[in-house]
Amino acid sequence: MQSLAQILEMGISILEQKDKPLIRTVGGETLTPTEFERRFRPEKKIPRKSYVLLAIFNLLNPSFVSESNSQTERRALNKETEILASVLLQEPIMPGAVTHLREKQRRKYLG
């Protein structure tokens, strides 16, 4: 004879992925790796300064067209974004802050 808890644990083990082992907590509870992450690790939060810089950049980016017609691609408005963010946050924003945040989105020139 099996208890209801044992039957439920067996059902859960059938439905769970087999590639990662279950995690047993100190209290005797068995959790999947995703449940463990959700319960015991805090959710990552983006810093306020980075959030403001990226939000302002995304708002400005489609709004302005390049001044010269010789460029095929528009220039990124990093400097303008940094100025607006420093006014909004009332703290100095160092040059290159937006460039550092957008490292994955930067253009790459092949020679």
C-alpha positions as CSV (number, residue, x, y, z in Angstrom):
1,M,0.0,0.0,0.0
2,Q,1.3,3.5,-0.9
3,S,0.3,6.8,0.6
4,L,-1.2,9.6,-1.5
5,A,2.0,11.6,-1.1
6,Q,4.1,8.7,-2.6
7,I,1.7,8.4,-5.5
8,L,1.8,12.1,-6.2
9,E,5.7,12.1,-6.0
10,M,5.7,9.2,-8.5
11,G,3.4,11.0,-10.8
12,I,5.5,14.2,-10.6
13,S,8.7,12.2,-11.3
14,I,7.1,10.8,-14.5
15,L,6.1,14.2,-15.7
16,E,9.4,16.0,-14.9
17,Q,12.4,16.1,-17.2
18,K,15.0,13.4,-16.6
19,D,18.1,15.3,-17.6
20,K,18.4,17.2,-14.3
21,P,18.1,15.6,-10.8
22,L,15.5,16.7,-8.3
23,I,16.7,18.8,-5.4
24,R,15.8,17.8,-1.8
25,T,15.6,20.8,0.6
26,V,16.5,20.8,4.3
27,G,12.8,20.5,5.1
28,G,12.5,17.2,3.2
29,E,10.7,18.7,0.3
30,T,11.6,17.6,-3.3
31,L,11.8,20.3,-5.9
32,T,12.6,20.5,-9.6
33,P,15.5,22.7,-10.5
34,T,13.1,25.4,-11.9
35,E,11.0,25.4,-8.7
36,F,14.2,25.6,-6.7
37,E,15.4,28.6,-8.7
38,R,12.0,30.3,-8.3
39,R,11.8,29.9,-4.6
40,F,15.4,30.3,-3.3
41,R,17.1,32.6,-5.7
42,P,16.0,36.2,-6.0
43,E,14.9,37.5,-9.3
44,K,17.5,39.5,-11.2
45,K,16.7,43.2,-11.4
46,I,18.2,45.7,-13.8
47,P,19.7,48.7,-12.1
48,R,17.6,51.9,-12.4
49,K,20.3,53.9,-14.2
50,S,20.7,51.2,-16.9
51,Y,17.0,50.9,-17.3
52,V,16.6,54.7,-17.8
53,L,19.5,54.8,-20.3
54,L,18.1,52.0,-22.4
55,A,14.5,53.3,-22.3
56,I,15.6,56.8,-23.4
57,F,17.8,55.3,-26.1
58,N,14.9,53.2,-27.4
59,L,12.6,56.3,-27.4
60,L,15.1,58.5,-29.3
61,N,16.5,56.0,-31.7
62,P,13.6,55.8,-34.2
63,S,12.7,59.5,-33.9
64,F,15.8,61.2,-35.3
65,V,17.2,60.9,-38.9
66,S,20.9,61.4,-39.6
67,E,21.9,64.9,-40.6
68,S,24.1,63.9,-43.5
69,N,22.7,61.9,-46.4
70,S,26.1,60.4,-47.1
71,Q,25.7,57.9,-44.3
72,T,23.7,54.8,-45.0
73,E,23.2,54.0,-41.3
74,R,22.1,56.5,-38.7
75,R,24.5,57.5,-35.9
76,A,23.5,56.2,-32.5
77,L,22.3,58.9,-30.1
78,N,24.4,57.9,-27.2
79,K,25.5,61.4,-26.2
80,E,21.9,62.8,-26.3
81,T,20.7,59.8,-24.3
82,E,23.3,60.4,-21.6
83,I,22.4,64.1,-21.4
84,L,18.7,63.4,-21.0
85,A,19.3,60.6,-18.4
86,S,21.6,62.8,-16.3
87,V,18.9,65.5,-16.2
88,L,16.2,62.9,-15.4
89,L,18.2,61.1,-12.7
90,Q,19.9,64.3,-11.5
91,E,23.3,62.5,-11.4
92,P,26.2,62.7,-13.7
93,I,26.3,60.0,-16.4
94,M,29.8,59.3,-17.7
95,P,30.5,59.3,-21.5
96,G,30.3,55.8,-22.9
97,A,27.7,54.5,-20.5
98,V,25.2,53.8,-23.3
99,T,27.9,52.3,-25.5
100,H,28.8,49.9,-22.6
101,L,25.1,48.9,-22.2
102,R,24.7,48.3,-25.9
103,E,27.9,46.3,-26.5
104,K,26.0,43.4,-28.1
105,Q,24.1,45.7,-30.5
106,R,27.1,47.6,-31.8
107,R,28.1,47.6,-35.5
108,K,31.0,45.5,-36.5
109,Y,33.2,46.5,-39.4
110,L,34.9,43.7,-41.3
111,G,38.0,44.7,-43.2
